């Protein structure tokens, strides 16, 4: 007796009613990234995710844990792509666009190591997603210490490895904001490649907004305060830099996402930026802008929402449903099971708005053809 024929594992399951595309999931990188893909000169500095004295999983570089989670948090084990597909099917998610964890943290570490970690992650991720290319996609992180290297890596990741976005941290690097002139070649390159630029924060960077208020970013007992502050405040400043600093004026085809900070900050912040732009004594300092800040955002930008955020309807009212993408953040410690149902229960929206946020907006932002 032979088994009944089944669809290729890469294909969506016919008996699953897919409701969403995940605009911002994550991976916990497997050991092979650090043992096989990371360049030999840097392998002695990290073994990747390691159990500490409390038996909690941490990313350890040069003997130091990053980020400084309190002991109550243990990072989930890395999973193979086959297991991630099972999660997607269980949650009725057709496709996930994935972002790093350890490699995201590496973006603020020592420059040579940081750039090497980006190169290794992007090669590893291309192979990891390549097991299920119709279900798993990835955004390529680049570090901003050396912008020429960031440009090279962005080109390689998109053209050769199949990345569908380029992602950067919002924090100042060497004291330079995202609107510093040195960043211009990267923005021009990403626009030329025709993929979005995604600004994505994580905790741990000493340059993060508010890092000095609670004794320094590396204090585990202060983690909760840093986590609350860093994501939305850094995204607000990133939006201000890219819009009011003229980056979107100079690169009108560049699509930009501000991820993992919720969405309801954006209407307030854009209103405040508009107010200053229109002020007769202050607006002139935003040199070169030809539109109100909110108009640049509407033309080129999106934000993500958390599954259980009850303020999503406020953001829909202030931004429009077409500027918001659904994201799970899975498998990070603050993500949970049932994100699609959680979104549907928390956000009373009409069917058109729900469909846009759960599916259409993400497909359009990334240029995906997803049936």
C-alpha positions as CSV (number, residue, x, y, z in Angstrom):
1,X,0.0,0.0,0.0
2,X,1.4,3.4,-1.0
3,X,0.9,6.7,0.8
4,X,-1.6,9.1,-0.8
5,X,0.2,11.9,-2.8
6,X,0.7,15.1,-0.9
7,X,1.5,18.6,-2.0
8,X,5.2,19.6,-1.9
9,X,6.1,20.8,1.5
10,X,7.0,24.2,0.1
11,X,3.4,24.8,-1.0
12,X,0.7,26.2,1.3
13,X,-1.6,23.4,2.6
14,X,-4.9,23.2,0.8
15,X,-6.8,22.6,4.1
16,X,-5.5,25.7,5.8
17,X,-7.5,29.0,5.6
18,X,-4.6,31.4,5.5
19,X,-5.5,34.8,6.9
20,X,-2.3,36.7,7.2
21,X,1.2,37.5,6.0
22,X,3.7,38.2,8.8
23,X,5.6,41.4,7.9
24,X,8.0,41.1,10.8
25,X,8.8,37.7,12.3
26,X,12.3,36.8,13.6
27,X,14.6,33.8,13.8
28,X,16.9,32.7,16.6
29,X,20.0,31.9,14.6
30,X,21.2,28.2,14.5
31,X,24.7,27.2,15.7
32,X,25.9,26.7,12.1
33,X,25.7,30.4,11.4
34,X,28.5,31.0,13.9
35,X,30.5,27.8,13.3
36,X,30.3,27.6,9.5
37,X,29.1,30.9,8.0
38,X,30.9,33.5,10.2
39,X,34.4,34.2,8.9
40,X,37.1,32.2,10.7
41,X,38.8,35.3,12.2
42,X,35.6,36.0,14.3
43,X,34.5,32.5,15.4
44,X,36.5,32.6,18.6
45,X,34.5,35.6,19.8
46,X,31.1,33.9,19.9
47,X,29.4,30.5,19.8
48,X,26.1,32.2,19.3
49,X,23.2,31.4,21.6
50,X,24.7,29.9,24.8
51,X,23.2,28.8,28.1
52,X,24.4,31.0,30.9
53,X,24.8,30.2,34.6
54,X,21.0,30.5,35.1
55,X,20.5,28.0,32.3
56,X,19.0,30.8,30.2
57,X,19.8,31.1,26.5
58,X,21.7,34.3,25.6
59,X,23.7,35.7,22.7
60,X,27.3,35.9,24.1
61,X,30.0,37.8,22.4
62,X,33.5,38.3,24.0
63,X,32.1,36.8,27.2
64,X,29.2,39.3,27.5
65,X,25.5,38.7,27.2
66,X,23.6,40.7,24.6
67,X,21.0,42.1,25.2
68,X,21.0,42.2,29.0
69,X,17.8,40.3,29.6
70,X,16.7,39.8,33.3
71,X,17.0,36.3,34.5
72,X,13.2,35.7,34.2
73,X,13.6,35.7,30.4
74,X,14.9,32.7,28.5
75,X,15.2,32.9,24.7
76,X,13.5,30.1,22.8
77,X,15.6,27.5,21.1
78,X,16.5,28.0,17.4
79,X,14.3,26.0,15.1
80,X,14.8,24.5,11.7
81,X,12.8,25.9,8.8
82,X,10.5,22.8,8.8
83,X,9.4,23.6,12.3
84,X,8.7,27.3,11.3
85,X,6.4,26.1,8.5
86,X,4.4,24.1,11.0
87,X,4.0,27.2,13.2
88,X,2.9,29.3,10.1
89,X,0.3,26.7,9.2
90,X,-1.0,26.4,12.8
91,X,-1.3,30.2,13.0
92,X,-2.9,30.5,9.5
93,X,0.0,32.6,8.2
94,X,0.7,32.1,4.5
95,X,4.2,33.7,4.4
96,X,6.6,35.3,6.9
97,X,9.3,37.9,6.3
98,X,12.0,37.3,8.8
99,X,14.4,39.5,10.7
100,X,17.4,38.6,12.8
101,X,17.9,38.3,16.5
102,X,21.6,37.9,17.3
103,X,22.5,39.6,14.1
104,X,20.2,42.5,15.0
105,X,22.1,42.9,18.3
106,X,25.4,42.6,16.5
107,X,24.6,45.8,14.6
108,X,25.7,47.8,17.6
109,X,28.8,45.8,18.6
110,X,32.5,46.3,17.5
111,X,32.5,47.4,13.9
112,X,34.6,44.6,12.3
113,X,32.6,42.0,14.1
114,X,29.3,43.7,13.3
115,X,30.0,43.8,9.5
116,X,31.2,40.2,9.6
117,X,28.0,39.1,11.4
118,X,25.8,40.8,8.8
119,X,27.7,39.0,6.0
120,X,27.4,35.6,7.7
121,X,23.7,36.1,8.7
122,X,22.7,37.0,5.2
123,X,24.4,33.9,3.6
124,X,23.0,31.6,6.3
125,X,19.5,33.1,6.0
126,X,19.5,32.7,2.3
127,X,20.1,29.0,2.8
128,X,17.7,28.7,5.7
129,X,14.8,30.3,3.8
130,X,15.8,28.5,0.6
131,X,14.3,25.3,2.1
132,X,10.9,26.9,1.7
133,X,11.2,29.8,-0.7
134,X,7.5,30.2,-1.2
135,X,6.8,30.5,2.6
136,X,9.9,32.1,4.1
137,X,11.5,35.4,3.0
138,X,14.1,37.6,4.7
139,X,15.3,41.1,5.2
140,X,19.0,41.7,5.0
141,X,20.6,43.6,7.9
142,X,23.5,45.9,7.2
143,X,25.7,47.8,9.7
144,X,26.3,51.5,9.3
145,X,29.9,51.8,10.6
146,X,31.2,51.6,7.1
147,X,28.6,52.7,4.6
148,X,30.6,51.5,1.6
149,X,30.5,48.0,3.1
150,X,26.8,48.4,3.9
151,X,26.2,49.3,0.2
152,X,28.2,46.2,-1.0
153,X,26.3,43.9,1.4
154,X,22.9,45.4,0.5
155,X,23.7,44.7,-3.2
156,X,24.9,41.2,-2.6
157,X,22.1,40.3,-0.2
158,X,19.3,41.4,-2.6
159,X,20.9,40.6,-6.0
160,X,22.7,37.3,-5.1
161,X,21.0,36.0,-2.0
162,X,17.3,36.9,-2.5
163,X,16.7,39.3,0.3
164,X,13.4,41.3,-0.2
165,X,14.3,44.2,2.0
166,X,17.3,45.9,3.7
167,X,17.2,46.7,7.4
168,X,19.1,49.1,9.6
169,X,19.0,50.0,13.3
170,X,17.7,53.5,14.1
171,X,20.4,54.4,16.6
172,X,23.2,56.8,16.0
173,X,26.4,55.1,14.8
174,X,29.7,57.0,15.5
175,X,27.4,59.9,16.5
176,X,25.8,60.1,13.0
177,X,22.0,60.1,12.6
178,X,20.1,58.4,9.8
179,X,20.0,61.7,7.9
180,X,23.7,62.2,8.0
181,X,25.1,62.8,4.4
182,X,27.4,59.8,4.7
183,X,24.2,57.6,4.6
184,X,23.1,58.8,1.2
185,X,24.8,56.1,-0.9
186,X,22.9,53.4,1.0
187,X,19.6,55.1,0.5
188,X,20.3,55.5,-3.2
189,X,21.3,51.9,-3.5
190,X,18.3,50.5,-1.7
191,X,16.0,52.6,-3.9
192,X,17.8,51.4,-7.0
193,X,17.5,47.8,-5.9
194,X,13.7,48.3,-5.6
195,X,13.3,46.9,-2.2
196,X,12.1,48.6,1.0
197,X,14.4,50.0,3.8
198,X,13.2,48.8,7.2
199,X,14.2,50.6,10.4
200,X,14.2,48.0,13.2
201,X,15.3,48.6,16.8
202,X,16.3,46.2,19.6
203,X,17.5,46.7,23.1
204,X,21.1,46.8,24.2
205,X,22.7,49.6,22.2
206,X,24.3,52.1,24.5
207,X,23.3,54.9,22.0
208,X,19.6,54.0,22.3
209,X,17.2,56.8,23.4
210,X,16.9,56.8,27.2
211,X,19.9,54.5,27.7
212,X,21.5,56.8,30.3
213,X,18.3,57.4,32.3
214,X,18.3,54.1,34.3
215,X,22.0,53.4,34.9
216,X,23.0,52.2,31.4
217,X,21.7,49.9,28.8
218,X,23.6,46.8,30.1
219,X,21.8,46.6,33.5
220,X,19.3,43.6,33.5
221,X,17.3,45.2,36.3
222,X,16.6,48.2,34.1
223,X,15.7,46.2,31.0
224,X,11.9,46.8,31.3
225,X,12.4,50.6,31.2
226,X,14.8,50.4,28.3
227,X,12.4,48.1,26.4
228,X,9.5,50.4,26.9
229,X,11.5,53.5,25.8
230,X,13.8,52.3,23.1
231,X,11.5,51.0,20.4
232,X,8.9,53.8,20.0
233,X,11.3,56.7,20.8
234,X,14.0,55.5,18.4
235,X,11.4,55.1,15.7
236,X,10.0,58.5,16.2
237,X,13.5,60.0,15.9
238,X,14.2,57.8,12.9
239,X,11.0,59.1,11.2
240,X,12.0,62.6,12.0
241,X,15.5,62.2,10.6
242,X,14.4,60.5,7.3
243,X,11.5,62.9,6.7
244,X,12.5,66.2,8.2
245,X,16.1,65.7,7.3
246,X,15.1,65.5,3.6
247,X,16.1,61.9,2.9
248,X,12.6,61.0,1.5
249,X,12.6,64.3,-0.5
250,X,15.9,63.2,-2.1
251,X,14.8,59.6,-2.6
252,X,11.2,59.7,-3.6
253,X,11.0,56.1,-4.7
254,X,12.5,54.7,-1.4
255,X,9.9,52.8,0.6
256,X,10.5,52.8,4.4
257,X,9.1,50.8,7.2
258,X,9.3,51.6,10.9
259,X,8.9,48.3,12.6
260,X,8.3,46.8,16.1
261,X,7.2,49.9,17.9
262,X,3.4,49.6,17.4
263,X,1.5,52.0,15.2
264,X,-0.4,54.5,17.3
265,X,2.6,56.7,17.9
266,X,2.7,57.7,14.2
267,X,-0.5,59.9,13.9
268,X,0.5,61.9,16.9
269,X,4.1,62.2,15.8
270,X,3.3,63.2,12.2
271,X,0.9,65.8,13.5
272,X,3.6,67.3,15.6
273,X,6.1,67.2,12.7
274,X,3.5,68.9,10.5
275,X,2.9,71.6,13.1
276,X,6.6,72.5,13.3
277,X,6.9,72.4,9.5
278,X,4.1,74.9,9.2
279,X,5.3,77.2,12.0
280,X,6.4,80.5,10.5
281,X,9.5,80.7,12.6
282,X,10.6,77.1,12.8
283,X,9.5,75.5,9.5
284,X,12.3,77.1,7.5
285,X,14.9,75.0,9.3
286,X,13.5,71.9,7.5
287,X,15.4,72.9,4.4
288,X,14.5,71.4,1.1
289,X,11.1,69.9,2.0
290,X,8.4,70.5,-0.6
291,X,5.6,68.7,1.3
292,X,4.3,68.4,4.8
293,X,6.0,65.6,6.8
294,X,2.8,63.6,6.9
295,X,2.6,63.7,3.1
296,X,6.0,62.1,2.8
297,X,4.9,59.4,5.2
298,X,1.8,58.7,3.2
299,X,3.7,58.5,0.0
300,X,6.6,56.3,1.2
301,X,6.2,54.9,4.7
302,X,4.5,52.2,6.7
303,X,4.4,51.0,10.3
304,X,3.6,47.6,11.9
305,X,1.1,46.8,14.6
306,X,1.3,44.3,17.4
307,X,-1.3,41.5,17.3
308,X,-3.1,42.5,20.6
309,X,-2.9,46.3,20.3
310,X,-6.3,47.8,21.1
311,X,-5.2,51.2,19.7
312,X,-5.0,50.0,16.1
313,X,-8.3,51.6,15.2
314,X,-6.9,55.0,16.3
315,X,-3.9,54.5,14.0
316,X,-6.2,53.5,11.2
317,X,-8.2,56.7,11.7
318,X,-5.0,58.8,11.8
319,X,-2.9,57.1,9.1
320,X,-5.3,55.1,7.0
321,X,-5.6,51.3,7.0
322,X,-3.2,51.1,4.0
323,X,-0.2,52.3,6.1
324,X,-0.2,49.5,8.7
325,X,1.2,46.0,8.4
326,X,0.5,43.0,10.6
327,X,3.5,41.5,12.5
328,X,3.9,38.7,15.0
329,X,7.5,39.3,16.4
330,X,7.6,35.5,16.8
331,X,9.6,33.8,18.4
332,X,10.8,36.6,20.7
333,X,9.9,36.3,24.3
334,X,7.1,38.9,24.2
335,X,5.3,37.2,21.3
336,X,2.6,34.7,21.9
337,X,0.4,32.0,20.3
338,X,-2.6,32.8,18.3
339,X,-1.5,36.2,16.9
340,X,-4.0,36.4,14.1
341,X,-6.9,35.6,16.4
342,X,-5.5,38.1,18.9
343,X,-5.4,40.8,16.3
344,X,-9.0,40.1,15.1
345,X,-10.3,40.2,18.7
346,X,-8.4,43.3,19.8
347,X,-9.0,45.5,16.8
348,X,-12.7,46.1,15.8
349,X,-12.2,47.0,12.1
350,X,-14.3,46.5,9.0
351,X,-13.4,43.7,6.7
352,X,-11.6,45.9,4.2
353,X,-9.3,47.3,6.8
354,X,-8.6,43.9,8.3
355,X,-7.7,42.4,5.0
356,X,-5.4,45.3,4.1
357,X,-3.5,45.1,7.5
358,X,-3.4,41.3,7.6
359,X,-2.4,40.7,4.0
360,X,-2.5,43.2,1.2
361,X,-0.4,46.0,2.7
362,X,2.5,43.6,3.4
363,X,2.3,42.1,0.0
364,X,2.4,45.5,-1.6
365,X,5.2,46.8,0.6
366,X,7.5,43.9,-0.2
367,X,6.4,43.4,-3.8
368,X,5.2,39.9,-3.1
369,X,2.8,37.9,-5.4
370,X,1.0,35.8,-2.8
371,X,-2.1,33.9,-3.6
